[in-house]
Amino acid sequence: MKNSMSYYLPIMSHYIDVPYDDKPRRVRVLLPRDYDMNVEETYPVVYMHDGQNVFYSKESYSGYSWKLIPLIKNNLELPKMIIVGMDNAEEDRLDEYTPWPFESEEEVASHGHLGGMGMAYGEWVVETVKPFIDKYYRTKPERENTLLAGSSLGGLITAYMGAAYPEVFGSLGVFSLASWLSEEAFLSFIHQQPLHPDTKVYIQVGTEEGNEADEAFANKNINQAYIDSSLWYYQTLLRQGHQMDKIWLRILADEHHFEKYWADHFGEYLMFHFSN
């Protein structure tokens, strides 16, 4: 376990074995600044995918991070919390964040990815990472104090895990949901696996989400595909009987598929979760 001090808050780094990978995965833990002083206090935990993009812009794929440290520093009304950033699998990210294999041979041949490792990844987070964090840190381990968030494919795996493990996660931050990659399988699963009735779901999508990489992957209007994915997810939750006041859908004009916009709205998600 390595301890590196940021300007505001301590970040702990761990390397945790992944059963289906040949190398340990970096998992970093952002702690409240006075964590070591208030030794009796316990904290809710936010688990986040794409850990490389979470803390520092210099590490982020896009060159822009989720800005979590200044967010917490500048919003003292938020309760103190622990944030866990789990690195993605880099070149295998597409496979790891998709719960269902791609059905089209053309998709597999064109992009060299099979998909379908998402179920194993979700199991690793729930059965290995979370117990590790609960063992070594002073957490509030209950469902209502366990948050999960991600963007794009990270949004897809977040929505999947919320349905697959309804007793584990108390809220879901689903940013720029990329379920259009396997929409039929995704919506069927969500329909068959109701969330815990108290789970809060924050759904954010921009109207300009399309990019060249996605356009090359699918022969469709990607801007509309992202909007449709968020709307269909929202509608499916409502058809299940999930209460409307537990869901917040945000469709935002002119916002792009970019960390800046996810960072801009992450505080809203946290406020939504922690509000009564």
GUVEX-251516 format. One line per 2 residues: their letters; for each residue x, y, z of N, C-alpha, C, O. Coordinates in steps of 0.2 Angstrom, whole numbers, plus 5000, padded with zeros to 4 digits. Layout:
// GUVEX-251516
a) X Y Z X Y Z X Y Z X Y Z  ...
This chain:
// GUVEX-251516
mk) 5004 4994 5000 5000 5000 5000 5004 5006 5000 5009 5007 5004  5003 5011 4995 5007 5017 4995 5003 5023 4996 4997 5023 4995
ns) 5006 5028 5000 5002 5034 5002 5006 5040 4998 5011 5041 4999  5002 5043 4993 5004 5049 4990 5000 5055 4992 4993 5054 4992
ms) 5002 5060 4994 4998 5066 4997 4997 5071 4991 5001 5073 4988  4990 5072 4990 4989 5077 4985 4989 5084 4989 4990 5084 4995
yy) 4988 5089 4986 4988 5096 4989 4982 5096 4994 4983 5099 5000  4976 5093 4993 4971 5093 4997 4970 5087 5002 4969 5088 5008
lp) 4970 5081 4999 4967 5075 5002 4972 5070 5001 4976 5070 4996  4973 5065 5005 4977 5059 5004 4974 5054 4999 4968 5053 5000
im) 4978 5051 4995 4976 5046 4991 4980 5040 4992 4986 5040 4992  4977 5034 4993 4980 5028 4994 4980 5024 4988 4974 5023 4985
sh) 4985 5020 4986 4985 5016 4980 4986 5009 4982 4990 5007 4986  4982 5004 4979 4982 4997 4980 4983 4994 4973 4981 4997 4968
yi) 4985 4988 4973 4986 4984 4967 4982 4977 4969 4985 4973 4973  4977 4976 4966 4972 4970 4968 4972 4966 4962 4971 4968 4956
dv) 4973 4959 4963 4973 4954 4958 4966 4954 4955 4961 4954 4959  4966 4953 4949 4959 4952 4945 4959 4945 4942 4964 4943 4939
py) 4954 4941 4944 4954 4933 4942 4955 4932 4935 4959 4927 4933  4953 4936 4930 4953 4935 4923 4958 4939 4919 4959 4939 4913
dd) 4963 4942 4923 4968 4946 4920 4975 4944 4923 4975 4941 4928  4980 4945 4919 4987 4942 4921 4991 4947 4925 4997 4946 4927
kp) 4988 4953 4927 4992 4958 4931 4987 4961 4936 4981 4962 4935  4989 4963 4942 4985 4967 4947 4983 4973 4944 4986 4976 4940
rr) 4977 4975 4947 4974 4982 4944 4975 4987 4950 4974 4986 4956  4976 4993 4948 4977 4999 4952 4970 5001 4955 4966 5002 4950
vr) 4969 5001 4961 4963 5004 4964 4965 5010 4969 4969 5008 4974  4963 5016 4968 4965 5021 4972 4959 5024 4976 4954 5023 4974
vl) 4961 5026 4982 4956 5028 4987 4957 5035 4990 4963 5036 4993  4953 5039 4988 4953 5046 4990 4950 5047 4997 4944 5045 4998
lp) 4953 5049 5002 4951 5050 5009 4949 5057 5011 4952 5061 5008  4945 5058 5016 4944 5064 5019 4950 5067 5022 4954 5063 5024
rd) 4952 5073 5022 4958 5076 5024 4959 5074 5031 4965 5073 5033  4954 5074 5035 4955 5073 5042 4954 5065 5044 4952 5064 5050
yd) 4954 5061 5039 4952 5054 5040 4956 5051 5046 4954 5047 5050  4963 5053 5047 4967 5050 5052 4966 5053 5059 4969 5051 5064
mn) 4963 5059 5059 4961 5062 5065 4955 5060 5068 4955 5059 5075  4950 5059 5065 4943 5057 5067 4943 5049 5067 4939 5046 5062
ve) 4946 5046 5071 4947 5038 5071 4941 5034 5072 4941 5028 5071  4936 5038 5075 4929 5034 5076 4924 5035 5070 4919 5032 5070
et) 4926 5040 5066 4921 5041 5061 4921 5036 5055 4926 5034 5053  4915 5035 5052 4915 5030 5046 4911 5034 5041 4908 5039 5042
yp) 4912 5032 5034 4911 5036 5029 4907 5032 5023 4908 5026 5022  4903 5035 5020 4900 5032 5014 4905 5031 5008 4910 5035 5009
vv) 4904 5027 5003 4909 5026 4998 4906 5026 4991 4901 5024 4990  4910 5030 4987 4908 5031 4980 4913 5027 4976 4919 5028 4976
ym) 4911 5022 4972 4915 5018 4968 4914 5020 4961 4909 5021 4958  4920 5021 4958 4920 5024 4951 4925 5020 4946 4930 5018 4948
hd) 4922 5019 4940 4926 5016 4935 4930 5021 4931 4930 5027 4933  4935 5018 4927 4939 5022 4923 4943 5027 4928 4944 5033 4927
gq) 4946 5023 4933 4950 5027 4938 4956 5031 4936 4957 5036 4939  4958 5030 4930 4964 5034 4927 4961 5041 4925 4965 5046 4925
nv) 4954 5042 4924 4951 5048 4922 4949 5052 4928 4946 5058 4928  4949 5049 4934 4945 5052 4940 4949 5057 4944 4946 5063 4945
fy) 4955 5057 4945 4958 5061 4950 4963 5067 4947 4962 5072 4949  4966 5065 4942 4971 5070 4939 4971 5071 4931 4970 5066 4928
sk) 4970 5077 4929 4970 5078 4922 4976 5075 4918 4975 5073 4912  4981 5076 4921 4987 5073 4917 4987 5066 4916 4991 5063 4911
es) 4983 5062 4920 4982 5055 4918 4977 5053 4914 4976 5048 4911  4972 5058 4913 4966 5056 4910 4967 5055 4902 4971 5058 4899
ys) 4963 5051 4900 4963 5049 4892 4962 5055 4888 4965 5056 4883  4957 5060 4891 4955 5066 4887 4959 5072 4889 4959 5077 4886
gy) 4963 5071 4894 4967 5077 4897 4963 5081 4902 4965 5087 4903  4957 5078 4904 4953 5082 4908 4950 5077 4913 4947 5072 4911
sw) 4951 5078 4920 4948 5073 4925 4941 5075 4927 4938 5080 4925  4939 5071 4932 4932 5073 4935 4933 5078 4940 4928 5080 4943
kl) 4939 5080 4942 4940 5086 4946 4937 5085 4953 4933 5089 4956  4937 5079 4956 4934 5077 4962 4937 5081 4968 4933 5082 4973
ip) 4944 5082 4968 4947 5085 4974 4944 5092 4975 4942 5094 4980  4944 5096 4969 4941 5103 4970 4934 5103 4972 4931 5107 4975
li) 4930 5098 4969 4923 5097 4970 4922 5096 4977 4917 5100 4980  4925 5092 4981 4924 5091 4988 4926 5097 4992 4923 5098 4997
kn) 4932 5099 4990 4935 5105 4994 4930 5111 4994 4930 5115 4998  4927 5112 4988 4923 5118 4987 4915 5117 4989 4911 5122 4988
nl) 4913 5111 4991 4906 5110 4992 4906 5107 4999 4905 5101 5000  4907 5111 5004 4907 5109 5011 4900 5106 5014 4900 5103 5019
el) 4895 5107 5010 4889 5105 5012 4888 5097 5010 4884 5094 5013  4892 5095 5006 4892 5088 5005 4895 5084 5011 4900 5086 5014
pk) 4892 5078 5013 4895 5074 5018 4902 5072 5016 4904 5071 5010  4906 5071 5021 4913 5068 5020 4912 5061 5017 4907 5057 5019
mi) 4916 5059 5012 4915 5052 5009 4922 5050 5007 4927 5053 5007  4922 5043 5006 4928 5040 5003 4926 5039 4995 4921 5036 4994
iv) 4931 5040 4991 4930 5039 4984 4935 5034 4981 4941 5035 4982  4933 5029 4978 4937 5023 4976 4937 5023 4968 4932 5023 4965
gm) 4943 5025 4965 4944 5025 4958 4947 5018 4956 4953 5017 4957  4944 5014 4952 4946 5008 4949 4948 5009 4942 4944 5010 4938
dn) 4955 5008 4941 4958 5008 4934 4954 5004 4929 4952 4998 4931  4953 5006 4923 4950 5002 4918 4956 4997 4915 4962 4998 4917
ae) 4954 4993 4911 4959 4988 4908 4962 4990 4902 4965 4986 4898  4962 4997 4900 4965 5000 4895 4963 4997 4888 4957 4998 4886
ed) 4967 4993 4885 4965 4991 4878 4960 4986 4878 4956 4985 4873  4958 4983 4884 4953 4978 4885 4947 4982 4888 4942 4978 4890
rl) 4947 4988 4889 4941 4992 4892 4934 4990 4889 4930 4989 4892  4934 4990 4882 4928 4989 4879 4925 4982 4881 4919 4981 4882
de) 4929 4977 4881 4927 4970 4883 4925 4970 4891 4920 4967 4892  4929 4973 4895 4927 4973 4902 4921 4977 4904 4918 4975 4909
yt) 4919 4982 4901 4914 4986 4903 4907 4984 4899 4902 4987 4900  4907 4979 4895 4901 4976 4891 4899 4970 4894 4903 4965 4894
pw) 4894 4969 4897 4892 4963 4900 4890 4957 4895 4890 4951 4897  4888 4959 4889 4886 4954 4884 4891 4954 4878 4893 4959 4876
pf) 4892 4948 4876 4897 4948 4870 4893 4951 4864 4887 4951 4863  4897 4953 4859 4894 4956 4853 4892 4951 4849 4895 4945 4848
es) 4886 4952 4846 4883 4946 4842 4885 4946 4835 4885 4941 4831  4887 4952 4832 4889 4953 4825 4896 4951 4824 4901 4954 4827
ee) 4897 4946 4819 4904 4944 4818 4908 4950 4814 4914 4951 4815  4904 4954 4811 4907 4960 4808 4910 4965 4813 4915 4968 4812
ev) 4906 4966 4819 4909 4970 4824 4915 4967 4827 4920 4971 4828  4915 4961 4828 4921 4957 4831 4927 4958 4827 4932 4959 4829
as) 4926 4956 4820 4931 4957 4815 4934 4964 4814 4940 4965 4814  4929 4969 4814 4932 4975 4813 4935 4978 4819 4940 4982 4818
hg) 4934 4977 4825 4936 4980 4831 4941 4976 4835 4944 4978 4840  4941 4969 4834 4945 4965 4838 4943 4964 4845 4947 4962 4849
hl) 4936 4965 4847 4934 4964 4853 4928 4960 4853 4924 4960 4849  4927 4955 4858 4922 4951 4859 4916 4953 4864 4911 4951 4863
gg) 4918 4958 4868 4914 4960 4873 4912 4954 4878 4915 4949 4877  4908 4956 4883 4906 4950 4887 4909 4949 4894 4908 4944 4897
mg) 4915 4953 4895 4918 4952 4902 4915 4956 4908 4918 4956 4913  4910 4960 4906 4907 4964 4911 4904 4961 4917 4905 4963 4923
ma) 4901 4955 4916 4899 4951 4922 4904 4949 4927 4904 4949 4933  4910 4947 4924 4916 4945 4928 4919 4951 4932 4921 4951 4937
yg) 4919 4957 4928 4921 4963 4931 4917 4965 4937 4919 4967 4942  4910 4965 4936 4906 4967 4941 4906 4962 4947 4906 4964 4953
ew) 4907 4956 4946 4909 4951 4952 4915 4953 4955 4915 4952 4961  4920 4955 4952 4927 4957 4955 4926 4963 4959 4928 4963 4965
vv) 4922 4968 4957 4921 4974 4961 4917 4972 4967 4919 4974 4973  4912 4968 4967 4907 4967 4972 4910 4962 4977 4910 4962 4983
et) 4914 4957 4975 4916 4951 4979 4924 4952 4981 4926 4949 4986  4927 4956 4978 4934 4957 4979 4936 4964 4982 4938 4966 4987
vk) 4934 4969 4977 4936 4976 4979 4932 4979 4985 4935 4982 4989  4926 4978 4985 4922 4981 4990 4924 4978 4997 4925 4982 5002
pf) 4924 4971 4997 4926 4968 5004 4933 4971 5006 4935 4972 5012  4938 4972 5001 4944 4975 5003 4944 4981 5006 4947 4983 5011
id) 4940 4986 5003 4939 4993 5005 4936 4993 5012 4938 4996 5016  4931 4989 5013 4927 4988 5019 4932 4986 5025 4931 4987 5031
ky) 4936 4981 5023 4941 4979 5028 4946 4984 5030 4948 4984 5036  4949 4987 5026 4955 4991 5027 4953 4999 5028 4957 5003 5031
yr) 4947 5001 5027 4945 5008 5028 4939 5008 5033 4935 5003 5033  4938 5014 5036 4932 5014 5040 4926 5017 5036 4924 5023 5035
tk) 4922 5012 5033 4917 5013 5028 4910 5012 5032 4910 5009 5037  4905 5015 5029 4898 5013 5030 4896 5008 5024 4895 5010 5019
pe) 4897 5002 5026 4896 4997 5020 4889 4995 5018 4889 4992 5013  4884 4998 5021 4877 4996 5019 4876 4999 5012 4879 5003 5010
re) 4871 4996 5009 4868 4998 5003 4867 5005 5002 4869 5008 4997  4864 5008 5007 4862 5015 5006 4868 5020 5006 4867 5026 5005
nt) 4874 5017 5008 4880 5021 5009 4885 5019 5004 4891 5021 5004  4883 5015 4999 4887 5013 4994 4885 5016 4987 4880 5014 4984
ll) 4889 5020 4984 4887 5023 4977 4892 5020 4972 4897 5018 4973  4889 5020 4966 4893 5018 4960 4892 5023 4954 4886 5025 4953
ag) 4897 5024 4951 4896 5029 4945 4901 5028 4940 4907 5025 4941  4899 5030 4933 4904 5029 4928 4901 5033 4922 4895 5034 4922
ss) 4905 5033 4916 4902 5037 4910 4904 5032 4904 4908 5028 4904  4899 5033 4899 4900 5030 4893 4899 5022 4894 4894 5020 4897
lg) 4904 5018 4892 4904 5011 4894 4904 5010 4902 4901 5005 4904  4907 5015 4905 4907 5015 4913 4900 5016 4915 4898 5014 4920
gl) 4896 5020 4911 4889 5021 4913 4885 5014 4912 4881 5012 4915  4887 5011 4906 4884 5004 4905 4885 4999 4910 4880 4996 4913
it) 4891 4999 4912 4893 4994 4918 4890 4996 4924 4888 4992 4928  4889 5002 4925 4886 5005 4932 4879 5003 4932 4876 5000 4937
ay) 4875 5004 4926 4868 5002 4926 4867 4995 4927 4862 4992 4930  4871 4991 4923 4871 4984 4924 4872 4981 4931 4868 4977 4934
mg) 4877 4984 4934 4879 4982 4941 4874 4984 4946 4872 4980 4951  4870 4989 4945 4865 4991 4949 4859 4987 4949 4856 4985 4955
aa) 4858 4984 4943 4852 4979 4943 4855 4972 4945 4851 4968 4948  4861 4970 4944 4863 4964 4945 4864 4963 4953 4864 4957 4956
yp) 4866 4968 4956 4867 4968 4963 4863 4974 4967 4866 4978 4970  4857 4973 4967 4852 4978 4970 4853 4979 4977 4851 4984 4980
ev) 4856 4974 4981 4857 4975 4988 4863 4978 4990 4865 4979 4996  4868 4979 4985 4874 4982 4986 4875 4989 4985 4878 4993 4989
fg) 4871 4992 4980 4872 4999 4978 4866 5003 4980 4860 5001 4978  4867 5008 4983 4861 5013 4985 4860 5018 4980 4854 5021 4980
sl) 4864 5020 4976 4863 5024 4970 4868 5023 4964 4873 5021 4965  4866 5025 4958 4869 5025 4952 4870 5031 4949 4865 5035 4948
gv) 4876 5033 4947 4877 5039 4943 4879 5036 4936 4884 5034 4935  4874 5037 4931 4875 5034 4925 4876 5040 4920 4871 5044 4918
fs) 4882 5042 4918 4883 5047 4913 4885 5045 4906 4889 5040 4905  4881 5048 4902 4882 5046 4894 4882 5039 4893 4887 5036 4890
la) 4876 5036 4895 4875 5029 4894 4876 5026 4887 4873 5028 4883  4881 5021 4887 4883 5019 4880 4880 5012 4879 4883 5007 4877
sw) 4873 5011 4881 4870 5004 4881 4868 5003 4873 4866 4997 4872  4869 5008 4869 4867 5006 4862 4871 5001 4859 4869 4998 4854
ls) 4877 4999 4862 4881 4994 4859 4878 4987 4860 4879 4983 4855  4873 4986 4865 4870 4980 4865 4863 4982 4869 4861 4979 4874
ee) 4859 4986 4865 4853 4989 4868 4848 4984 4870 4845 4984 4875  4847 4979 4865 4841 4974 4867 4843 4970 4873 4839 4969 4877
af) 4849 4967 4873 4851 4963 4879 4851 4967 4886 4849 4965 4891  4853 4974 4885 4853 4978 4891 4846 4979 4894 4845 4978 4900
ls) 4842 4981 4889 4835 4983 4892 4831 4977 4894 4827 4977 4899  4832 4971 4891 4829 4965 4893 4832 4963 4900 4828 4961 4905
fi) 4838 4964 4902 4841 4963 4908 4838 4968 4913 4836 4965 4919  4838 4974 4912 4836 4979 4916 4828 4978 4918 4826 4978 4924
hq) 4825 4976 4913 4817 4974 4914 4816 4968 4919 4812 4968 4923  4821 4963 4918 4820 4957 4922 4823 4958 4929 4822 4953 4933
qp) 4827 4963 4930 4831 4963 4937 4829 4970 4940 4833 4975 4939  4824 4970 4944 4822 4977 4947 4827 4979 4952 4830 4975 4955
lh) 4828 4986 4952 4832 4989 4957 4829 4988 4964 4823 4987 4964  4833 4989 4969 4830 4990 4976 4826 4996 4975 4828 5001 4972
pd) 4820 4996 4978 4815 5002 4977 4818 5008 4980 4815 5014 4978  4823 5008 4984 4826 5015 4987 4832 5017 4983 4834 5022 4985
tk) 4834 5013 4978 4840 5015 4974 4838 5022 4970 4833 5022 4967  4843 5026 4971 4842 5033 4967 4847 5032 4961 4852 5029 4961
vy) 4844 5034 4955 4847 5034 4949 4848 5041 4945 4843 5044 4944  4854 5043 4944 4855 5050 4941 4857 5048 4934 4862 5044 4933
iq) 4854 5050 4929 4855 5049 4922 4857 5056 4918 4853 5060 4918  4863 5056 4916 4865 5063 4912 4867 5061 4905 4871 5056 4904
vg) 4865 5065 4900 4867 5064 4893 4867 5071 4890 4862 5075 4891  4871 5072 4885 4871 5078 4881 4868 5077 4874 4867 5071 4872
te) 4867 5082 4871 4864 5081 4864 4869 5081 4859 4867 5079 4853  4875 5081 4860 4881 5081 4855 4886 5076 4858 4892 5077 4858
eg) 4884 5070 4859 4888 5065 4862 4892 5061 4857 4897 5058 4858  4890 5061 4850 4893 5057 4845 4900 5059 4844 4902 5065 4845
ne) 4905 5054 4842 4912 5056 4841 4914 5051 4835 4910 5046 4834  4920 5052 4832 4922 5048 4827 4923 5041 4828 4921 5036 4824
ad) 4925 5039 4834 4926 5032 4836 4919 5029 4836 4919 5023 4834  4914 5032 4839 4908 5028 4840 4905 5028 4833 4901 5023 4831
ea) 4905 5033 4829 4902 5033 4822 4905 5027 4818 4902 5024 4814  4912 5026 4819 4915 5020 4815 4912 5014 4818 4913 5009 4814
fa) 4910 5013 4824 4908 5007 4827 4901 5005 4825 4899 4999 4825  4897 5010 4824 4890 5009 4822 4887 5013 4817 4889 5019 4817
nk) 4883 5010 4812 4881 5014 4807 4874 5017 4809 4869 5015 4807  4874 5022 4813 4868 5026 4815 4870 5033 4818 4876 5034 4819
ni) 4865 5037 4819 4866 5043 4822 4868 5043 4829 4864 5041 4833  4874 5044 4831 4877 5042 4838 4874 5047 4843 4873 5046 4848
nq) 4873 5054 4841 4870 5059 4845 4863 5056 4847 4862 5056 4853  4859 5054 4843 4852 5051 4845 4853 5045 4848 4849 5044 4853
ay) 4858 5041 4847 4858 5034 4850 4860 5035 4858 4857 5032 4862  4864 5040 4859 4865 5041 4867 4859 5044 4870 4857 5042 4876
id) 4855 5048 4867 4849 5051 4870 4844 5045 4871 4841 5045 4876  4843 5041 4865 4838 5036 4866 4840 5031 4871 4836 5028 4875
ss) 4847 5029 4872 4849 5024 4877 4847 5027 4884 4844 5023 4888  4848 5033 4885 4846 5036 4892 4838 5036 4893 4836 5034 4898
lw) 4835 5038 4888 4828 5038 4888 4825 5031 4889 4820 5030 4893  4827 5026 4885 4824 5020 4886 4826 5016 4893 4822 5013 4896
yy) 4832 5018 4895 4834 5016 4902 4829 5019 4907 4826 5015 4911  4828 5025 4907 4823 5029 4911 4816 5026 4911 4813 5024 4916
qt) 4814 5025 4905 4807 5022 4904 4806 5015 4906 4801 5013 4909  4812 5011 4905 4811 5004 4908 4811 5004 4916 4808 5000 4918
ll) 4815 5008 4919 4815 5009 4926 4808 5011 4928 4805 5008 4933  4804 5015 4925 4798 5018 4927 4793 5012 4926 4788 5011 4930
rq) 4793 5008 4920 4789 5003 4919 4790 4997 4924 4785 4994 4926  4795 4996 4927 4796 4992 4933 4793 4994 4939 4792 4990 4943
gh) 4791 5000 4939 4788 5003 4945 4792 5007 4949 4790 5009 4955  4798 5008 4947 4803 5012 4951 4800 5019 4952 4798 5022 4947
qm) 4800 5022 4958 4797 5028 4959 4801 5034 4955 4807 5034 4955  4797 5038 4952 4799 5044 4948 4804 5048 4952 4809 5051 4950
dk) 4802 5049 4959 4807 5054 4963 4813 5051 4965 4817 5054 4968  4814 5044 4963 4821 5041 4964 4825 5041 4958 4831 5039 4958
iw) 4823 5045 4952 4826 5045 4946 4827 5052 4944 4822 5056 4944  4833 5054 4942 4834 5061 4939 4837 5060 4932 4843 5059 4932
lr) 4833 5062 4927 4836 5062 4920 4837 5069 4918 4833 5073 4918  4843 5070 4915 4846 5076 4913 4848 5075 4906 4853 5072 4904
il) 4844 5078 4901 4846 5079 4894 4848 5086 4893 4844 5091 4893  4855 5087 4891 4858 5094 4891 4860 5096 4885 4864 5093 4881
ad) 4857 5102 4882 4859 5104 4876 4866 5106 4875 4869 5109 4879  4869 5104 4869 4875 5105 4867 4881 5102 4871 4887 5104 4870
eh) 4880 5098 4875 4885 5095 4879 4888 5089 4876 4884 5085 4872  4894 5088 4876 4898 5083 4872 4900 5077 4877 4899 5077 4883
hf) 4903 5072 4873 4905 5066 4877 4912 5067 4879 4917 5065 4876  4912 5070 4885 4919 5073 4888 4919 5073 4895 4914 5075 4898
ek) 4924 5072 4898 4925 5072 4906 4923 5079 4909 4920 5079 4914  4924 5084 4905 4922 5091 4908 4915 5091 4910 4913 5094 4915
yw) 4910 5088 4905 4903 5089 4907 4901 5084 4912 4897 5085 4916  4904 5078 4912 4903 5073 4918 4905 5076 4925 4902 5076 4930
ad) 4911 5080 4924 4913 5083 4930 4909 5089 4933 4907 5090 4938  4906 5092 4928 4901 5098 4929 4895 5096 4933 4892 5099 4937
hf) 4893 5089 4932 4887 5087 4934 4888 5082 4940 4883 5079 4943  4894 5080 4942 4895 5075 4947 4893 5078 4954 4890 5074 4958
ge) 4894 5084 4955 4891 5087 4961 4884 5086 4962 4881 5085 4967  4880 5087 4956 4873 5086 4956 4871 5079 4958 4866 5078 4962
yl) 4875 5074 4955 4873 5067 4957 4874 5066 4964 4870 5063 4968  4880 5069 4967 4881 5068 4974 4875 5071 4979 4873 5068 4983
mf) 4874 5077 4977 4868 5081 4980 4862 5077 4980 4858 5076 4985  4860 5074 4974 4854 5070 4973 4854 5064 4978 4849 5062 4981
hf) 4860 5060 4978 4860 5054 4982 4859 5056 4990 4856 5053 4993  4863 5061 4992 4863 5063 4999 4857 5067 5002 4856 5068 5008
sn) 4853 5069 4997 4847 5073 4999 4842 5068 5002 4841 5062 5000  4838 5071 5006 4833 5067 5010 4826 5066 5005 4821 5063 5007
